[in-house]
Amino acid sequence: MPDEQISPMKKHIESYLSNGVDLRAEIRNSYIDKIYDIAYAVYKTLKSGYKVYVCGNGGSAADAQHFAAEFVNRYLLERDPLPVIALTTDTSVITSIGNDYSFDEIFSKQIKAFAKKNDCVIAISTSGKSPNIINALKQAKNSSCVTISITGKDGGNMPQFSDYTFIVPSQCTPLIQEIHLTIEHLICDIVEQLLCNTAS
């Protein structure tokens, strides 16, 4: 590749990485309390013997499954498995609801079927505007669940249906997704430490 093409690409890489560093610094400086509050809400749910359900679309669906796996198996500490369930994995349920009713109901119907009072529903969306995510949060509120939103941009409609909301302060979807994973890992870490009484 000619040098005149390589140089702009290297600058693009540098710019993207710099924007990521700046975004993480902003979150470190201004959002630690919010991350802890969300993690503590998840901890209280699990400590009290209730379940956590997680949902999202696309990359956020992968996040939901990753997040659940860290709890069911382990994150960093040896401990009992925890009941955190991704609502993105049962293709028969999802395609049945999508085919017979609407894609907008693929999570809300599962929440209505499974979630009980005092369970927790975590909804992940970079835009905050996905109808199936909003419907999931509405159903979770109707089922008297604790509701948590992890989103970005302006948060969309998610905050009005959520007890706790983390809005990544960015308009860049890939960077929002990267921060979501960081937040999810921090939640796993804090919950494990609190449950295992190792928090310092």
Secondary structure per residue as TSV (DSSP state, phi and psi in degrees):
chain	resnum	aa	ss	phi	psi
A	1	M	-	360.0	134.6
A	2	P	-	-62.1	150.3
A	3	D	H	-57.1	-34.9
A	4	E	H	-67.5	-18.1
A	5	Q	H	-92.0	-34.0
A	6	I	H	-66.9	-44.5
A	7	S	H	-58.2	-48.3
A	8	P	H	-62.4	-35.0
A	9	M	H	-66.7	-39.6
A	10	K	H	-64.5	-38.8
A	11	K	H	-66.3	-36.6
A	12	H	H	-63.4	-44.0
A	13	I	H	-61.1	-46.4
A	14	E	H	-60.1	-43.0
A	15	S	H	-63.4	-44.7
A	16	Y	H	-62.1	-46.8
A	17	L	H	-64.3	-39.2
A	18	S	H	-64.3	-41.3
A	19	N	H	-62.7	-37.0
A	20	G	H	-66.1	-40.7
A	21	V	H	-62.9	-44.9
A	22	D	H	-63.0	-40.5
A	23	L	H	-65.8	-43.0
A	24	R	H	-64.8	-37.0
A	25	A	H	-64.3	-40.7
A	26	E	H	-63.1	-41.1
A	27	I	H	-68.2	-41.5
A	28	R	H	-59.7	-39.4
A	29	N	H	-79.7	-25.6
A	30	S	H	-129.2	-8.2
A	31	Y	-	-125.1	8.6
A	32	I	H	-62.0	-43.3
A	33	D	H	-60.2	-40.8
A	34	K	H	-65.2	-42.2
A	35	I	H	-62.9	-43.3
A	36	Y	H	-64.2	-42.1
A	37	D	H	-60.3	-41.3
A	38	I	H	-66.5	-45.9
A	39	A	H	-60.7	-39.2
A	40	Y	H	-68.3	-35.0
A	41	A	H	-64.1	-40.6
A	42	V	H	-65.4	-43.8
A	43	Y	H	-57.1	-47.6
A	44	K	H	-60.8	-40.2
A	45	T	H	-60.0	-50.8
A	46	L	H	-70.9	-39.3
A	47	K	H	-62.1	-32.0
A	48	S	T	-85.5	0.3
A	49	G	T	90.4	14.0
A	50	Y	-	-97.9	173.6
A	51	K	-	-106.8	159.7
A	52	V	E	-120.6	131.6
A	53	Y	E	-115.6	139.6
A	54	V	E	-128.7	138.7
A	55	C	E	-143.1	156.9
A	56	G	E	-178.9	168.2
A	57	N	S	-112.1	147.6
A	58	G	T	59.0	-124.2
A	59	G	H	-60.0	-32.0
A	60	S	H	-71.4	-26.9
A	61	A	H	-66.6	-42.0
A	62	A	H	-62.6	-39.9
A	63	D	H	-59.6	-44.0
A	64	A	H	-59.2	-42.9
A	65	Q	H	-70.0	-41.8
A	66	H	H	-60.0	-47.8
A	67	F	H	-57.7	-49.2
A	68	A	H	-62.3	-41.3
A	69	A	H	-61.2	-38.5
A	70	E	H	-62.6	-31.5
A	71	F	H	-84.0	-43.4
A	72	V	H	-67.2	-40.4
A	73	N	S	-89.3	-88.3
A	74	R	-	-169.4	160.7
A	75	Y	S	-100.8	-76.3
A	76	L	S	-122.7	-24.6
A	77	L	S	-107.4	148.6
A	78	E	-	-75.4	123.8
A	79	R	-	-165.1	172.5
A	80	D	-	-65.9	151.2
A	81	P	-	-64.2	150.2
A	82	L	-	-118.5	143.9
A	83	P	-	-81.1	79.2
A	84	V	E	-117.4	122.7
A	85	I	E	-121.9	125.3
A	86	A	E	-83.8	128.7
A	87	L	T	-88.3	16.3
A	88	T	T	-108.3	5.5
A	89	T	-	-105.3	-24.3
A	90	D	-	-89.1	94.8
A	91	T	H	-66.4	-29.0
A	92	S	H	-66.3	-44.3
A	93	V	H	-65.1	-48.2
A	94	I	H	-62.1	-47.3
A	95	T	H	-72.1	-31.5
A	96	S	H	-64.5	-48.4
A	97	I	H	-65.0	-43.9
A	98	G	H	-61.3	-38.0
A	99	N	H	-76.9	-44.8
A	100	D	H	-83.0	-28.5
A	101	Y	T	-123.0	-89.2
A	102	S	-	-164.8	146.9
A	103	F	G	-57.3	-26.3
A	104	D	G	-65.4	-14.1
A	105	E	G	-109.8	6.2
A	106	I	T	-64.1	-27.0
A	107	F	T	-97.8	-39.2
A	108	S	H	-63.2	-37.5
A	109	K	H	-66.8	-38.6
A	110	Q	H	-65.6	-40.8
A	111	I	H	-63.7	-42.1
A	112	K	H	-62.4	-35.7
A	113	A	H	-73.3	-38.4
A	114	F	H	-111.0	-38.4
A	115	A	-	-74.9	139.7
A	116	K	-	-116.3	166.8
A	117	K	T	-53.0	134.3
A	118	N	T	78.5	-2.7
A	119	D	-	-67.1	172.8
A	120	C	E	-124.2	137.0
A	121	V	E	-117.6	123.5
A	122	I	E	-108.9	122.0
A	123	A	E	-111.2	132.0
A	124	I	E	-119.2	126.8
A	125	S	-	-158.0	129.0
A	126	T	S	-68.1	-31.9
A	127	S	S	-95.5	-28.5
A	128	G	S	78.8	8.9
A	129	K	-	-117.4	0.1
A	130	S	-	-66.4	124.7
A	131	P	H	-58.8	-37.9
A	132	N	H	-69.5	-28.1
A	133	I	H	-73.5	-43.5
A	134	I	H	-61.9	-43.5
A	135	N	H	-64.0	-35.7
A	136	A	H	-62.4	-44.5
A	137	L	H	-66.4	-40.3
A	138	K	H	-60.7	-45.3
A	139	Q	H	-65.7	-38.3
A	140	A	H	-61.1	-41.6
A	141	K	H	-63.8	-41.7
A	142	N	H	-63.2	-28.3
A	143	S	T	-90.4	8.2
A	144	S	T	60.6	38.8
A	145	C	-	-92.6	157.5
A	146	V	E	-73.8	133.4
A	147	T	E	-117.9	133.0
A	148	I	E	-129.5	131.3
A	149	S	E	-114.6	134.0
A	150	I	E	-121.0	112.2
A	151	T	E	-144.6	-164.4
A	152	G	E	-154.4	-168.2
A	153	K	T	55.7	-122.3
A	154	D	T	-99.5	6.9
A	155	G	-	86.5	-14.3
A	156	G	T	57.5	-136.8
A	157	N	T	-96.4	0.3
A	158	M	S	-65.0	-41.3
A	159	P	G	-57.8	-33.8
A	160	Q	G	-69.7	-14.7
A	161	F	G	-112.9	17.2
A	162	S	-	-124.6	140.3
A	163	D	S	-76.9	-33.0
A	164	Y	E	-135.8	136.4
A	165	T	E	-136.6	133.7
A	166	F	E	-116.7	117.4
A	167	I	E	-108.4	113.8
A	168	V	E	-67.4	123.7
A	169	P	S	-78.5	69.7
A	170	S	-	-154.1	154.9
A	171	Q	S	-102.2	-2.1
A	172	C	-	-93.1	109.2
A	173	T	H	-56.8	-46.0
A	174	P	H	-60.4	-40.1
A	175	L	H	-68.4	-37.4
A	176	I	H	-59.0	-45.1
A	177	Q	H	-62.1	-40.1
A	178	E	H	-63.6	-42.0
A	179	I	H	-68.8	-36.7
A	180	H	H	-55.2	-46.0
A	181	L	H	-63.6	-38.8
A	182	T	H	-61.0	-45.6
A	183	I	H	-63.2	-43.3
A	184	E	H	-62.2	-41.4
A	185	H	H	-63.9	-40.9
A	186	L	H	-63.5	-39.9
A	187	I	H	-61.3	-47.0
A	188	C	H	-57.1	-45.8
A	189	D	H	-61.6	-49.6
A	190	I	H	-65.7	-44.0
A	191	V	H	-61.0	-46.0
A	192	E	H	-58.5	-46.4
A	193	Q	H	-62.8	-42.2
A	194	L	H	-65.7	-42.8
A	195	L	H	-67.5	-33.4
A	196	C	T	-95.1	4.3
A	197	N	T	56.7	39.5
A	198	T	-	-111.1	1.1
A	199	A	-	-63.5	136.2
A	200	S	-	-117.8	360.0
